[in-house]
Amino acid sequence: MDLYFSCSLTGGRQDQPAYAAMVGHLQALGHRVLTAHLASEAVMAADGELSPEAVFERDTAWLRACDAVIAEVSIPSHGVGFEIAYALEWGRPVLCLAQGGVRVSKMLTGIRQPGFTFGTYQTSDEALGRMEAFLARY
């Protein structure tokens, strides 16, 4: 599957190792992660060269082209919220994952739209298992 992985960039990068593990696992399962660069430590430098318009056009094109979206939402992010809404409007299935105990916006946890799943995890293995279960449905 072609997947769009969404995570915080400007909101904070303290969970970058978790993002890298998630993307690496998805790739090891044979999925193409269109946004694999977001899990890199160097993403801010790489995307820093692009204009806001270029990022918007590139990322919305990937959202339209992907088969599903997986978003790590433990760190609040305007961009991630927009990407989730955009994907749902285009009929893409979306999995939102948050670390257990982290407060997540009720705008996300309250979504009852078909194709949307929200889950929490305590360990990286649990997060990886939730991703696999979600993708198995599609």
KOLPA-768736 format. One record per residue: chain; residue number from 1; z negated, y, x negated of N, C-alpha, C, O, CB in turn; residue in one letter. Coordinates in pm, whole numbers, plus 50000, padded with zeros to 5 digits. Glycine has a CB too. Layout:
+---+-----+-------+---------+--------+-------+----------+---------+-------+---------+--------+-------+---------+--------+-------+----------+---------+---+
! c !   k !  n_up ! n_north ! n_east ! ca_up ! ca_north ! ca_east !  c_up ! c_north ! c_east !  o_up ! o_north ! o_east ! cb_up ! cb_north ! cb_east ! r !
+---+-----+-------+---------+--------+-------+----------+---------+-------+---------+--------+-------+---------+--------+-------+----------+---------+---+
! A ! NUM !     Z !       Y !      X !     Z !        Y !       X !     Z !       Y !      X !     Z !       Y !      X !     Z !        Y !       X ! A !
...
+---+-----+-------+---------+--------+-------+----------+---------+-------+---------+--------+-------+---------+--------+-------+----------+---------+---+
END
This chain:
+---+-----+-------+---------+--------+-------+----------+---------+-------+---------+--------+-------+---------+--------+-------+----------+---------+---+
! c !   k !  n_up ! n_north ! n_east ! ca_up ! ca_north ! ca_east !  c_up ! c_north ! c_east !  o_up ! o_north ! o_east ! cb_up ! cb_north ! cb_east ! r !
+---+-----+-------+---------+--------+-------+----------+---------+-------+---------+--------+-------+---------+--------+-------+----------+---------+---+
! A !   1 ! 50000 !   49881 !  49917 ! 50000 !    50000 !   50000 ! 50000 !   50125 !  49912 ! 49951 !   50124 !  49799 ! 49879 !    50000 !   50095 ! M !
! A !   2 ! 50055 !   50230 !  49966 ! 50045 !    50362 !   49902 ! 49923 !   50432 !  49960 ! 49916 !   50457 !  50080 ! 50177 !    50447 !   49924 ! D !
! A !   3 ! 49828 !   50463 !  49874 ! 49702 !    50520 !   49918 ! 49683 !   50662 !  49866 ! 49727 !   50696 !  49756 ! 49586 !    50433 !   49874 ! L !
! A !   4 ! 49616 !   50742 !  49946 ! 49576 !    50877 !   49905 ! 49425 !   50872 !  49888 ! 49352 !   50850 !  49985 ! 49620 !    50987 !   50011 ! Y !
! A !   5 ! 49378 !   50892 !  49766 ! 49235 !    50895 !   49739 ! 49193 !   51042 !  49733 ! 49252 !   51121 !  49659 ! 49199 !    50820 !   49605 ! F !
! A !   6 ! 49092 !   51076 !  49811 ! 49045 !    51213 !   49819 ! 48900 !   51221 !  49772 ! 48818 !   51135 !  49804 ! 49058 !    51267 !   49964 ! S !
! A !   7 ! 48870 !   51326 !  49696 ! 48734 !    51345 !   49644 ! 48717 !   51492 !  49605 ! 48813 !   51568 !  49597 ! 48705 !    51251 !   49522 ! C !
! A !   8 ! 48593 !   51529 !  49582 ! 48562 !    51667 !   49546 ! 48617 !   51702 !  49408 ! 48607 !   51624 !  49314 ! 48412 !    51690 !   49551 ! S !
! A !   9 ! 48673 !   51821 !  49399 ! 48716 !    51876 !   49269 ! 48631 !   51999 !  49240 ! 48546 !   51997 !  49151 ! 48868 !    51913 !   49269 ! L !
! A !  10 ! 48655 !   52106 !  49314 ! 48584 !    52230 !   49284 ! 48441 !   52230 !  49336 ! 48360 !   52312 !  49292 ! 48659 !    52347 !   49342 ! T !
! A !  11 ! 48409 !   52141 !  49429 ! 48273 !    52132 !   49483 ! 48174 !   52068 !  49388 ! 48052 !   52081 !  49405 ! 48274 !    52056 !   49611 ! G !
! A !  12 ! 48225 !   51999 !  49287 ! 48141 !    51932 !   49190 ! 48205 !   51803 !  49145 ! 48270 !   51733 !  49223 ! 48003 !    51906 !   49248 ! G !
! A !  13 ! 48187 !   51770 !  49018 ! 48250 !    51652 !   48961 ! 48148 !   51550 !  48911 ! 48183 !   51460 !  48834 ! 48342 !    51691 !   48847 ! R !
! A !  14 ! 48022 !   51562 !  48954 ! 47920 !    51472 !   48903 ! 47943 !   51327 !  48943 ! 47887 !   51237 !  48880 ! 47785 !    51516 !   48952 ! Q !
! A !  15 ! 48024 !   51301 !  49045 ! 48053 !    51164 !   49088 ! 48184 !   51111 !  49032 ! 48235 !   51008 !  49077 ! 48056 !    51158 !   49239 ! D !
! A !  16 ! 48239 !   51181 !  48934 ! 48367 !    51139 !   48876 ! 48368 !   50994 !  48829 ! 48469 !   50926 !  48852 ! 48401 !    51229 !   48760 ! Q !
! A !  17 ! 48263 !   50941 !  48765 ! 48267 !    50799 !   48727 ! 48283 !   50706 !  48848 ! 48351 !   50603 !  48839 ! 48140 !    50763 !   48650 ! P !
! A !  18 ! 48222 !   50740 !  48959 ! 48238 !    50659 !   49081 ! 48381 !   50667 !  49132 ! 48437 !   50567 !  49174 ! 48139 !    50705 !   49191 ! A !
! A !  19 ! 48440 !   50787 !  49128 ! 48579 !    50803 !   49170 ! 48671 !   50716 !  49083 ! 48761 !   50648 !  49134 ! 48622 !    50951 !   49161 ! Y !
! A !  20 ! 48647 !   50718 !  48953 ! 48730 !    50640 !   48861 ! 48718 !   50491 !  48891 ! 48818 !   50419 !  48887 ! 48690 !    50668 !   48715 ! A !
! A !  21 ! 48597 !   50444 !  48921 ! 48577 !    50303 !   48953 ! 48650 !   50266 !  49081 ! 48711 !   50159 !  49090 ! 48428 !    50270 !   48967 ! A !
! A !  22 ! 48645 !   50353 !  49181 ! 48712 !    50326 !   49308 ! 48863 !   50319 !  49290 ! 48928 !   50225 !  49337 ! 48676 !    50433 !   49411 ! M !
! A !  23 ! 48918 !   50418 !  49222 ! 49063 !    50421 !   49201 ! 49106 !   50301 !  49116 ! 49206 !   50237 !  49147 ! 49106 !    50553 !   49132 ! V !
! A !  24 ! 49031 !   50272 !  49011 ! 49065 !    50157 !   48927 ! 49064 !   50027 !  49006 ! 49150 !   49941 !  48985 ! 48968 !    50147 !   48811 ! G !
! A !  25 ! 48969 !   50012 !  49095 ! 48960 !    49891 !   49178 ! 49079 !   49882 !  49273 ! 49139 !   49775 !  49289 ! 48829 !    49890 !   49259 ! H !
! A !  26 ! 49114 !   49993 !  49335 ! 49230 !    49993 !   49424 ! 49358 !   49955 !  49350 ! 49439 !   49878 !  49400 ! 49246 !    50131 !   49490 ! L !
! A !  27 ! 49373 !   50009 !  49230 ! 49491 !    49976 !   49151 ! 49490 !   49830 !  49108 ! 49594 !   49765 !  49107 ! 49499 !    50067 !   49028 ! Q !
! A !  28 ! 49373 !   49777 !  49072 ! 49362 !    49637 !   49033 ! 49398 !   49543 !  49148 ! 49444 !   49431 !  49126 ! 49220 !    49607 !   48983 ! A !
! A !  29 ! 49377 !   49589 !  49271 ! 49414 !    49511 !   49389 ! 49564 !   49519 !  49418 ! 49614 !   49453 !  49509 ! 49335 !    49557 !   49511 ! L !
! A !  30 ! 49636 !   49602 !  49341 ! 49781 !    49613 !   49357 ! 49828 !   49730 !  49439 ! 49947 !   49741 !  49470 ! 49832 !    49490 !   49417 ! G !
! A !  31 ! 49737 !   49818 !  49476 ! 49775 !    49936 !   49554 ! 49824 !   50047 !  49461 ! 49781 !   50057 !  49346 ! 49657 !    49986 !   49639 ! H !
! A !  32 ! 49913 !   50128 !  49513 ! 49956 !    50248 !   49439 ! 49874 !   50365 !  49491 ! 49880 !   50398 !  49610 ! 50112 !    50274 !   49456 ! R !
! A !  33 ! 49798 !   50427 !  49402 ! 49713 !    50540 !   49441 ! 49787 !   50668 !  49401 ! 49796 !   50702 !  49283 ! 49569 !    50532 !   49372 ! V !
! A !  34 ! 49840 !   50737 !  49501 ! 49923 !    50856 !   49475 ! 49845 !   50965 !  49404 ! 49903 !   51045 !  49330 ! 49978 !    50909 !   49605 ! L !
! A !  35 ! 49716 !   50968 !  49425 ! 49630 !    51073 !   49368 ! 49535 !   51017 !  49262 ! 49422 !   51065 !  49249 ! 49550 !    51141 !   49479 ! T !
! A !  36 ! 49579 !   50917 !  49189 ! 49493 !    50854 !   49088 ! 49442 !   50957 !  48986 ! 49333 !   50940 !  48931 ! 49569 !    50743 !   49015 ! A !
! A !  37 ! 49519 !   51061 !  48962 ! 49478 !    51163 !   48865 ! 49348 !   51234 !  48905 ! 49279 !   51290 !  48820 ! 49589 !    51266 !   48850 ! H !
! A !  38 ! 49313 !   51231 !  49034 ! 49190 !    51298 !   49079 ! 49064 !   51231 !  49024 ! 48958 !   51294 !  49020 ! 49185 !    51299 !   49231 ! L !
! A !  39 ! 49075 !   51107 !  48983 ! 48961 !    51035 !   48928 ! 48943 !   51061 !  48778 ! 48844 !   51017 !  48719 ! 48977 !    50886 !   48953 ! A !
! A !  40 ! 49036 !   51130 !  48719 ! 49031 !    51157 !   48575 ! 48934 !   51269 !  48542 ! 48913 !   51362 !  48621 ! 49170 !    51193 !   48525 ! S !
! A !  41 ! 48875 !   51259 !  48425 ! 48787 !    51367 !   48378 ! 48865 !   51496 !  48355 ! 48809 !   51605 !  48364 ! 48716 !    51325 !   48248 ! E !
! A !  42 ! 48994 !   51483 !  48326 ! 49076 !    51599 !   48290 ! 49153 !   51659 !  48407 ! 49243 !   51740 !  48385 ! 49173 !    51559 !   48182 ! A !
! A !  43 ! 49121 !   51622 !  48529 ! 49200 !    51667 !   48643 ! 49199 !   51818 !  48658 ! 49301 !   51877 !  48693 ! 49149 !    51603 !   48770 ! V !
! A !  44 ! 49087 !   51881 !  48632 ! 49080 !    52027 !   48651 ! 49176 !   52099 !  48556 ! 49239 !   52197 !  48594 ! 48936 !    52077 !   48629 ! M !
! A !  45 ! 49187 !   52051 !  48435 ! 49279 !    52112 !   48340 ! 49424 !   52086 !  48381 ! 49508 !   52176 !  48373 ! 49254 !    52058 !   48198 ! A !
! A !  46 ! 49452 !   51966 !  48426 ! 49589 !    51930 !   48463 ! 49635 !   52006 !  48588 ! 49743 !   52063 !  48588 ! 49600 !    51779 !   48487 ! A !
! A !  47 ! 49553 !   52006 !  48692 ! 49591 !    52077 !   48814 ! 49575 !   52227 !  48802 ! 49629 !   52302 !  48884 ! 49509 !    52027 !   48931 ! D !
! A !  48 ! 49503 !   52273 !  48701 ! 49483 !    52415 !   48680 ! 49611 !   52490 !  48651 ! 49619 !   52612 !  48670 ! 49387 !    52437 !   48569 ! G !
! A !  49 ! 49711 !   52420 !  48604 ! 49841 !    52481 !   48574 ! 49925 !   52504 !  48699 ! 50022 !   52580 !  48695 ! 49917 !    52394 !   48475 ! E !
! A !  50 ! 49889 !   52438 !  48808 ! 49969 !    52447 !   48930 ! 49920 !   52562 !  49019 ! 49801 !   52593 !  49023 ! 49963 !    52315 !   49007 ! L !
! A !  51 ! 50013 !   52623 !  49089 ! 49976 !    52728 !   49185 ! 49913 !   52664 !  49308 ! 49936 !   52546 !  49335 ! 50100 !    52813 !   49226 ! S !
! A !  52 ! 49834 !   52740 !  49384 ! 49778 !    52685 !   49508 ! 49888 !   52634 !  49602 ! 49870 !   52531 !  49667 ! 49695 !    52791 !   49580 ! P !
! A !  53 ! 49999 !   52704 !  49609 ! 50110 !    52663 !   49696 ! 50168 !   52529 !  49651 ! 50201 !   52444 !  49734 ! 50219 !    52769 !   49698 ! E !
! A !  54 ! 50181 !   52512 !  49520 ! 50235 !    52386 !   49467 ! 50142 !   52269 !  49497 ! 50188 !   52160 !  49533 ! 50259 !    52396 !   49316 ! A !
! A !  55 ! 50012 !   52290 !  49482 ! 49915 !    52185 !   49513 ! 49922 !   52150 !  49661 ! 49923 !   52032 !  49697 ! 49771 !    52229 !   49475 ! V !
! A !  56 ! 49926 !   52251 !  49747 ! 49934 !    52226 !   49891 ! 50059 !   52146 !  49926 ! 50050 !   52046 !  49998 ! 49934 !    52360 !   49968 ! F !
! A !  57 ! 50174 !   52188 !  49876 ! 50300 !    52119 !   49908 ! 50299 !   51976 !  49855 ! 50340 !   51884 !  49926 ! 50419 !    52195 !   49849 ! E !
! A !  58 ! 50254 !   51956 !  49732 ! 50249 !    51823 !   49673 ! 50154 !   51732 !  49751 ! 50190 !   51620 !  49788 ! 50205 !    51831 !   49526 ! R !
! A !  59 ! 50033 !   51782 !  49776 ! 49932 !    51697 !   49839 ! 49963 !   51666 !  49985 ! 49940 !   51554 !  50030 ! 49797 !    51763 !   49828 ! D !
! A !  60 ! 50015 !   51763 !  50059 ! 50051 !    51733 !   50198 ! 50171 !   51638 !  50205 ! 50181 !   51558 !  50298 ! 50082 !    51863 !   50275 ! T !
! A !  61 ! 50261 !   51645 !  50109 ! 50373 !    51549 !   50104 ! 50318 !   51409 !  50078 ! 50362 !   51312 !  50140 ! 50476 !    51589 !   49993 ! A !
! A !  62 ! 50222 !   51396 !  49987 ! 50160 !    51265 !   49961 ! 50086 !   51215 !  50084 ! 50092 !   51095 !  50114 ! 50063 !    51274 !   49841 ! W !
! A !  63 ! 50017 !   51302 !  50157 ! 49946 !    51261 !   50277 ! 50043 !   51209 !  50383 ! 50014 !   51111 !  50452 ! 49863 !    51377 !   50334 ! L !
! A !  64 ! 50158 !   51274 !  50396 ! 50258 !    51228 !   50492 ! 50320 !   51095 !  50448 ! 50360 !   51014 !  50532 ! 50368 !    51334 !   50509 ! R !
! A !  65 ! 50328 !   51072 !  50318 ! 50393 !    50952 !   50265 ! 50300 !   50832 !  50253 ! 50348 !   50719 !  50244 ! 50451 !    50982 !   50130 ! A !
! A !  66 ! 50171 !   50854 !  50252 ! 50078 !    50743 !   50226 ! 50064 !   50652 !  50348 ! 50099 !   50688 !  50460 ! 49940 !    50798 !   50186 ! C !
! A !  67 ! 50010 !   50533 !  50321 ! 49982 !    50437 !   50427 ! 49839 !   50453 !  50481 ! 49812 !   50420 !  50596 ! 50003 !    50296 !   50378 ! D !
! A !  68 ! 49749 !   50502 !  50397 ! 49608 !    50520 !   50436 ! 49541 !   50615 !  50338 ! 49590 !   50639 !  50228 ! 49532 !    50382 !   50439 ! A !
! A !  69 ! 49428 !   50670 !  50383 ! 49349 !    50764 !   50302 ! 49209 !   50706 !  50284 ! 49147 !   50657 !  50379 ! 49343 !    50906 !   50368 ! V !
! A !  70 ! 49161 !   50714 !  50161 ! 49021 !    50681 !   50132 ! 48960 !   50806 !  50071 ! 49008 !   50857 !  49970 ! 49009 !    50556 !   50035 ! I !
! A !  71 ! 48853 !   50855 !  50133 ! 48788 !    50979 !   50088 ! 48642 !   50952 !  50054 ! 48568 !   50897 !  50135 ! 48799 !    51088 !   50197 ! A !
! A !  72 ! 48602 !   50992 !  49935 ! 48461 !    50987 !   49897 ! 48406 !   51123 !  49932 ! 48449 !   51224 !  49875 ! 48440 !    50951 !   49743 ! E !
! A !  73 ! 48310 !   51129 !  50027 ! 48268 !    51255 !   50084 ! 48122 !   51290 !  50055 ! 48062 !   51370 !  50127 ! 48289 !    51252 !   50232 ! V !
! A !  74 ! 48065 !   51233 !  49951 ! 47925 !    51261 !   49919 ! 47903 !   51406 !  49879 ! 47798 !   51464 !  49906 ! 47878 !    51170 !   49807 ! S !
! A !  75 ! 48002 !   51467 !  49813 ! 47995 !    51607 !   49772 ! 48084 !   51687 !  49868 ! 48204 !   51662 !  49875 ! 48040 !    51625 !   49622 ! I !
! A !  76 ! 48027 !   51784 !  49940 ! 48107 !    51862 !   50035 ! 48226 !   51930 !  49967 ! 48215 !   51980 !  49855 ! 48020 !    51966 !   50103 ! P !
! A !  77 ! 48339 !   51930 !  50038 ! 48461 !    51989 !   49984 ! 48549 !   52035 !  50099 ! 48581 !   51958 !  50189 ! 48536 !    51888 !   49894 ! S !
! A !  78 ! 48590 !   52162 !  50095 ! 48683 !    52214 !   50195 ! 48814 !   52137 !  50191 ! 48869 !   52100 !  50294 ! 48710 !    52365 !   50173 ! H !
! A !  79 ! 48863 !   52112 !  50069 ! 48991 !    52043 !   50054 ! 48988 !   51903 !  50111 ! 49082 !   51862 !  50179 ! 49030 !    52038 !   49909 ! G !
! A !  80 ! 48882 !   51828 !  50084 ! 48872 !    51692 !   50135 ! 48868 !   51694 !  50288 ! 48934 !   51612 !  50352 ! 48746 !    51621 !   50078 ! V !
! A !  81 ! 48792 !   51785 !  50346 ! 48788 !    51796 !   50491 ! 48925 !   51824 !  50549 ! 48963 !   51766 !  50650 ! 48691 !    51903 !   50533 ! G !
! A !  82 ! 48999 !   51914 !  50486 ! 49134 !    51945 !   50532 ! 49223 !   51822 !  50522 ! 49299 !   51791 !  50615 ! 49194 !    52062 !   50451 ! F !
! A !  83 ! 49214 !   51751 !  50409 ! 49299 !    51633 !   50389 ! 49271 !   51526 !  50495 ! 49363 !   51461 !  50544 ! 49278 !    51576 !   50248 ! E !
! A !  84 ! 49145 !   51508 !  50529 ! 49109 !    51409 !   50632 ! 49171 !   51449 !  50765 ! 49232 !   51365 !  50832 ! 48955 !    51397 !   50645 ! I !
! A !  85 ! 49155 !   51574 !  50805 ! 49211 !    51620 !   50932 ! 49363 !   51609 !  50933 ! 49423 !   51567 !  51032 ! 49169 !    51765 !   50959 ! A !
! A !  86 ! 49425 !   51646 !  50823 ! 49571 !    51641 !   50813 ! 49620 !   51497 !  50826 ! 49715 !   51469 !  50899 ! 49619 !    51702 !   50678 ! Y !
! A !  87 ! 49553 !   51406 !  50757 ! 49592 !    51266 !   50762 ! 49578 !   51210 !  50904 ! 49666 !   51138 !  50952 ! 49507 !    51183 !   50665 ! A !
! A !  88 ! 49469 !   51243 !  50970 ! 49449 !    51195 !   51106 ! 49556 !   51251 !  51201 ! 49603 !   51180 !  51290 ! 49310 !    51234 !   51156 ! L !
! A !  89 ! 49594 !   51376 !  51182 ! 49699 !    51436 !   51264 ! 49832 !   51364 !  51243 ! 49914 !   51357 !  51335 ! 49714 !    51585 !   51233 ! E !
! A !  90 ! 49855 !   51312 !  51125 ! 49978 !    51239 !   51094 ! 49964 !   51090 !  51126 ! 50054 !   51012 !  51097 ! 50015 !    51257 !   50946 ! W !
! A !  91 ! 49852 !   51050 !  51185 ! 49834 !    50912 !   51227 ! 49800 !   50815 !  51116 ! 49820 !   50694 !  51130 ! 49955 !    50867 !   51294 ! G !
! A !  92 ! 49749 !   50867 !  51005 ! 49712 !    50779 !   50894 ! 49569 !   50729 !  50913 ! 49481 !   50807 !  50951 ! 49727 !    50852 !   50758 ! R !
! A !  93 ! 49543 !   50601 !  50886 ! 49405 !    50554 !   50889 ! 49326 !   50617 !  50776 ! 49377 !   50636 !  50666 ! 49399 !    50401 !   50880 ! P !
! A !  94 ! 49200 !   50650 !  50804 ! 49115 !    50718 !   50706 ! 48980 !   50647 !  50697 ! 48916 !   50619 !  50798 ! 49096 !    50868 !   50744 ! V !
! A !  95 ! 48939 !   50619 !  50574 ! 48805 !    50570 !   50546 ! 48730 !   50677 !  50469 ! 48775 !   50720 !  50363 ! 48809 !    50436 !   50465 ! L !
! A !  96 ! 48617 !   50721 !  50522 ! 48529 !    50813 !   50451 ! 48407 !   50735 !  50405 ! 48343 !   50664 !  50484 ! 48487 !    50934 !   50542 ! C !
! A !  97 ! 48375 !   50747 !  50279 ! 48258 !    50682 !   50220 ! 48164 !   50786 !  50163 ! 48207 !   50883 !  50100 ! 48301 !    50581 !   50111 ! L !
! A !  98 ! 48035 !   50766 !  50187 ! 47933 !    50855 !   50130 ! 47819 !   50770 !  50077 ! 47788 !   50664 !  50131 ! 47882 !    50957 !   50236 ! A !
! A !  99 ! 47757 !   50819 !  49972 ! 47639 !    50752 !   49918 ! 47529 !   50757 !  50023 ! 47510 !   50858 !  50090 ! 47593 !    50819 !   49784 ! Q !
! A ! 100 ! 47455 !   50646 !  50036 ! 47345 !    50641 !   50131 ! 47244 !   50750 !  50102 ! 47210 !   50776 !  49987 ! 47278 !    50505 !   50128 ! G !
! A ! 101 ! 47194 !   50813 !  50207 ! 47094 !    50918 !   50192 ! 47150 !   51058 !  50175 ! 47074 !   51155 !  50179 ! 47009 !    50887 !   50077 ! G !
! A ! 102 ! 47280 !   51070 !  50155 ! 47342 !    51202 !   50139 ! 47375 !   51257 !  50278 ! 47426 !   51186 !  50364 ! 47471 !    51193 !   50051 ! V !
! A ! 103 ! 47344 !   51385 !  50299 ! 47378 !    51449 !   50427 ! 47527 !   51479 !  50431 ! 47582 !   51541 !  50340 ! 47296 !    51579 !   50447 ! R !
! A ! 104 ! 47591 !   51433 !  50537 ! 47734 !    51453 !   50556 ! 47754 !   51530 !  50685 ! 47683 !   51507 !  50783 ! 47811 !    51317 !   50557 ! V !
! A ! 105 ! 47849 !   51619 !  50686 ! 47879 !    51702 !   50802 ! 47897 !   51618 !  50929 ! 47961 !   51513 !  50927 ! 48004 !    51784 !   50777 ! S !
! A ! 106 ! 47840 !   51667 !  51038 ! 47856 !    51600 !   51167 ! 48002 !   51605 !  51213 ! 48042 !   51525 !  51297 ! 47764 !    51665 !   51272 ! K !
! A ! 107 ! 48079 !   51698 !  51159 ! 48222 !    51701 !   51192 ! 48291 !   51574 !  51144 ! 48388 !   51529 !  51206 ! 48289 !    51825 !   51129 ! M !
! A ! 108 ! 48242 !   51515 !  51038 ! 48299 !    51388 !   50991 ! 48234 !   51269 !  51060 ! 48303 !   51180 !  51110 ! 48282 !    51375 !   50840 ! L !
! A ! 109 ! 48103 !   51267 !  51063 ! 48035 !    51150 !   51119 ! 48054 !   51139 !  51270 ! 48029 !   51033 !  51328 ! 47887 !    51157 !   51088 ! T !
! A ! 110 ! 48098 !   51246 !  51333 ! 48120 !    51244 !   51477 ! 48261 !   51206 !  51520 ! 48287 !   51193 !  51639 ! 48089 !    51377 !   51533 ! G !
! A ! 111 ! 48352 !   51188 !  51426 ! 48491 !    51154 !   51461 ! 48495 !   51016 !  51527 ! 48438 !   50920 !  51475 ! 48582 !    51156 !   51336 ! I !
! A ! 112 ! 48562 !   51008 !  51640 ! 48579 !    50882 !   51712 ! 48727 !   50852 !  51734 ! 48762 !   50775 !  51823 ! 48505 !    50887 !   51846 ! R !
! A ! 113 ! 48811 !   50911 !  51655 ! 48955 !    50892 !   51667 ! 48995 !   50754 !  51615 ! 48941 !   50707 !  51515 ! 49030 !    51002 !   51589 ! Q !
! A ! 114 ! 49088 !   50687 !  51684 ! 49134 !    50557 !   51633 ! 49186 !   50570 !  51489 ! 49252 !   50667 !  51454 ! 49246 !    50500 !   51725 ! P !
! A ! 115 ! 49155 !   50471 !  51409 ! 49199 !    50472 !   51270 ! 49101 !   50536 !  51175 ! 49123 !   50534 !  51054 ! 49329 !    50541 !   51260 ! G !
! A ! 116 ! 48993 !   50593 !  51226 ! 48895 !    50659 !   51140 ! 48771 !   50570 !  51125 ! 48719 !   50517 !  51223 ! 48855 !    50798 !   51197 ! F !
! A ! 117 ! 48727 !   50556 !  51001 ! 48606 !    50479 !   50971 ! 48518 !   50560 !  50877 ! 48566 !   50618 !  50780 ! 48641 !    50341 !   50909 ! T !
! A ! 118 ! 48389 !   50563 !  50907 ! 48293 !    50627 !   50819 ! 48190 !   50522 !  50779 ! 48142 !   50445 !  50863 ! 48224 !    50750 !   50887 ! F !
! A ! 119 ! 48156 !   50519 !  50650 ! 48055 !    50425 !   50603 ! 47978 !   50481 !  50486 ! 48023 !   50571 !  50416 ! 48119 !    50294 !   50564 ! G !
! A ! 120 ! 47860 !   50425 !  50466 ! 47779 !    50462 !   50350 ! 47767 !   50342 !  50258 ! 47796 !   50228 !  50296 ! 47638 !    50512 !   50395 ! T !
! A ! 121 ! 47725 !   50371 !  50137 ! 47707 !    50263 !   50039 ! 47588 !   50297 !  49949 ! 47557 !   50413 !  49925 ! 47835 !    50242 !   49954 ! Y !
! A ! 122 ! 47525 !   50192 !  49900 ! 47413 !    50207 !   49807 ! 47456 !   50178 !  49664 ! 47404 !   50238 !  49569 ! 47298 !    50115 !   49847 ! Q !
! A ! 123 ! 47550 !   50085 !  49647 ! 47595 !    50045 !   49513 ! 47747 !   50057 !  49506 ! 47815 !   50063 !  49608 ! 47550 !    49900 !   49480 ! T !
! A ! 124 ! 47799 !   50060 !  49386 ! 47944 !    50068 !   49370 ! 48010 !   49942 !  49426 ! 48119 !   49951 !  49483 ! 47982 !    50086 !   49222 ! S !
! A ! 125 ! 47947 !   49826 !  49411 ! 48004 !    49704 !   49467 ! 48015 !   49712 !  49619 ! 48112 !   49664 !  49677 ! 47919 !    49583 !   49427 ! D !
! A ! 126 ! 47916 !   49773 !  49682 ! 47920 !    49789 !   49827 ! 48034 !   49883 !  49867 ! 48103 !   49857 !  49966 ! 47785 !    49844 !   49879 ! E !
! A ! 127 ! 48056 !   49990 !  49792 ! 48167 !    50082 !   49820 ! 48301 !   50010 !  49805 ! 48390 !   50026 !  49888 ! 48161 !    50205 !   49727 ! A !
! A ! 128 ! 48313 !   49932 !  49699 ! 48439 !    49860 !   49677 ! 48463 !   49760 !  49789 ! 48577 !   49744 !  49834 ! 48437 !    49788 !   49541 ! L !
! A ! 129 ! 48359 !   49693 !  49834 ! 48373 !    49599 !   49945 ! 48413 !   49667 !  50074 ! 48493 !   49613 !  50151 ! 48243 !    49524 !   49965 ! G !
! A ! 130 ! 48358 !   49786 !  50099 ! 48395 !    49860 !   50220 ! 48542 !   49902 !  50215 ! 48611 !   49900 !  50317 ! 48304 !    49985 !   50237 ! R !
! A ! 131 ! 48589 !   49939 !  50097 ! 48731 !    49975 !   50083 ! 48819 !   49854 !  50111 ! 48917 !   49865 !  50184 ! 48760 !    50031 !   49941 ! M !
! A ! 132 ! 48784 !   49740 !  50054 ! 48864 !    49619 !   50075 ! 48867 !   49580 !  50223 ! 48973 !   49546 !  50275 ! 48808 !    49503 !   49992 ! E !
! A ! 133 ! 48754 !   49585 !  50290 ! 48747 !    49550 !   50432 ! 48834 !   49645 !  50516 ! 48904 !   49602 !  50607 ! 48600 !    49553 !   50482 ! A !
! A ! 134 ! 48828 !   49774 !  50484 ! 48907 !    49873 !   50555 ! 49057 !   49844 !  50537 ! 49132 !   49842 !  50634 ! 48874 !    50015 !   50505 ! F !
! A ! 135 ! 49099 !   49823 !  50413 ! 49241 !    49801 !   50386 ! 49292 !   49669 !  50445 ! 49409 !   49658 !  50479 ! 49266 !    49804 !   50235 ! L !
! A ! 136 ! 49205 !   49571 !  50456 ! 49245 !    49442 !   50514 ! 49287 !   49457 !  50660 ! 49362 !   49375 !  50711 ! 49131 !    49341 !   50502 ! A !
! A ! 137 ! 49238 !   49560 !  50726 ! 49275 !    49583 !   50866 ! 49415 !   49642 !  50880 ! 49472 !   49642 !  50989 ! 49174 !    49674 !   50933 ! R !
! A ! 138 ! 49469 !   49691 !  50772 ! 49601 !    49755 !   50777 ! 49696 !   49683 !  50686 ! 49813 !   49721 !  50677 ! 49594 !    49904 !   50739 ! Y !
+---+-----+-------+---------+--------+-------+----------+---------+-------+---------+--------+-------+---------+--------+-------+----------+---------+---+
END
